[in-house]
């Protein structure tokens, strides 16, 4: 029976073509973690995550240490007799390490994402199976990829979006002057563009009510994380008083957080991101949980994902299907170098790249690129 022999754990800074800024952070590199998993038969696969302290409470250093010291050593020697056993194990974990490995209250969903992706990719190769979450194999024709822009996006960027016929755009708004940036963006993109706003927790409740009302007059009706992640009662007030779409992002990362949001009626939509939700299997579970409660689904990404996570992204949308907004598959539109091949990048009109069908996640990894941008690494065996 195939078993895990070793892991190589990498901290990697993939450089961006341009800095990306929003109210909660500004970055020029991906700030990523990659995992290389090797079996006793010499088969390898890779995992990836992008820890963000303001999203899951994990920094890259804390996630790296957690994987090195507490999670990956537990997986050495673990055996799976069939690919279905891998998926069942990850389903039972539901985005976190087993409770006898780690306190479930320990921030860990980003770290576990790297494990989830690595196991799916590795044992997909072992058992010669492409990763699938259900019986669906074709990407839903109704879904088009969105562009995400900062509030200070330049004229050339906006003109590119217009010429590429991208119909959905999310603009990152700041604490102040949000109407000014939205008005300028709307003027260039036109009245038919479906624009939504992401405040990244920039406002308090009163500021949110005022800004949401103002921006609604400019054709924006969906507002992502307008207030602090832990202000669930405040989000519920916005849902009740604004009459507009309220999407949670930083407020959501695991089953318990979504259950609380649903109980409090604190949103109308959720942004499910694979890296923050504990991997592909757990992200699928969160989507089903949200849909069962009548919520709208946006499947998002962490800025700086490689095409490895983009492959998982495509497979998640293929399975969930009832997706209103999709963000991801940026490829070399954002990254100077993408270590995964083929590069999975959306195209004209936001059309999706082909869903990989090869074993595992269906992409290869160029370890020379990982080595080139590596900050540190370690081997666990």
C-alpha positions, 0 to 999 in steps of 0.5 A: 500500500503506498505511503508518504515517505517525506515532505519538502516545505517551502516558503516562497515569494513569487514576485508580482508584475505590479504591487496590489493594494487594498484597505487591509494590506499591500503586497508585491509578492505572493508570500506563499507556502508550497509542499512537495510530498514524496511517496515510498514509490517515488511519486510526488505531488505538490500543495500550496497555500497563502496564509494571511493574518487578517484572514485566518490568523496565520502568518506565513511563519506561523503556518510554516512552523505548524506544518513543520512541527505539528502536522507534517510529521504526523503524516509520515508513513500514512497509507491510503489503499485507494483515492477514495480513502484520501478524499474521505480522510480530507472530508472527515478533517473538514479543513483542519488537522485531526483533533488528536493532532492539533487543538481545533481552535488553533488557527490552521486552515491555510496550513491545512489547505497545503496538506489537502492540495498535496495529498490530492495531487500526490495520490491522484498520481499514485492511483492515476485519477484526476481530482474530482469532487462529484460527477460533474466534469464540465465547467459551467458555461454561465460562469465568467471570471472577474477582474479584481482591481485596487481603488487606484487602478490606472487608465491603462488597466481599466482600458484593458478590462474594457477592451477584453470585454470583462463583464464583472469587476470587483473594486477594492475601496478604501476608508475614504474617497470610495465614491470618487474611485468608483465613479472614475472606474464606472465612467471608463468601464460603462454602465453595463459592467457588473461592479461590486465593492470590497472594503476589506473591513475598512468601515464601521457600521455607520460608515458602511451604511453611508458608503453603501447607499452612496455607491448603490447610486453608482450601480454597486449592489454587492459589498464584500466585508464592509466591517471588521471580520468579528463584527457579526452583529454589525454585518447583520445590521447591514443586511437588515438596514441597507437592503443591499448585498452583503458578502462575508470574506474574512469572517468566514474560514471554517464550518463553525464561522459559517454556521454563526454567520448563517444563524445571525443572518449576517450576510447574503453571500459568501466568498469561499477561498480554497486557501482560507477554508482549509483546502479543496474538499473543505471549500466544497463543503462550505459552498454546499453549506452556504447554498443550503442556506440560500446564500449566493456563492463567490469562489475567490482566491488569495492574491498571488496563487499559482496555477496549482491552486487555480487548477483546484479552483476550476475543479471547485467551480465545476463541482459547485456550479451555482456560482455567481462570481469567480475570482482567480486564474490570474496566472501571468497577468499578476505573477512574473513567474508561475511555477505551475504548467500549464499556466491557467489564466482566464481569457477574453470575456473572462472565459475560463481556461480548460479544466485539467484532466490529467492525474492529480490536480493536472499541472506540473511544477517547476522546482527551479522556479520555487528554488529561485524565489524560495525564502527558506525550506526544510525536509520532514521525513 
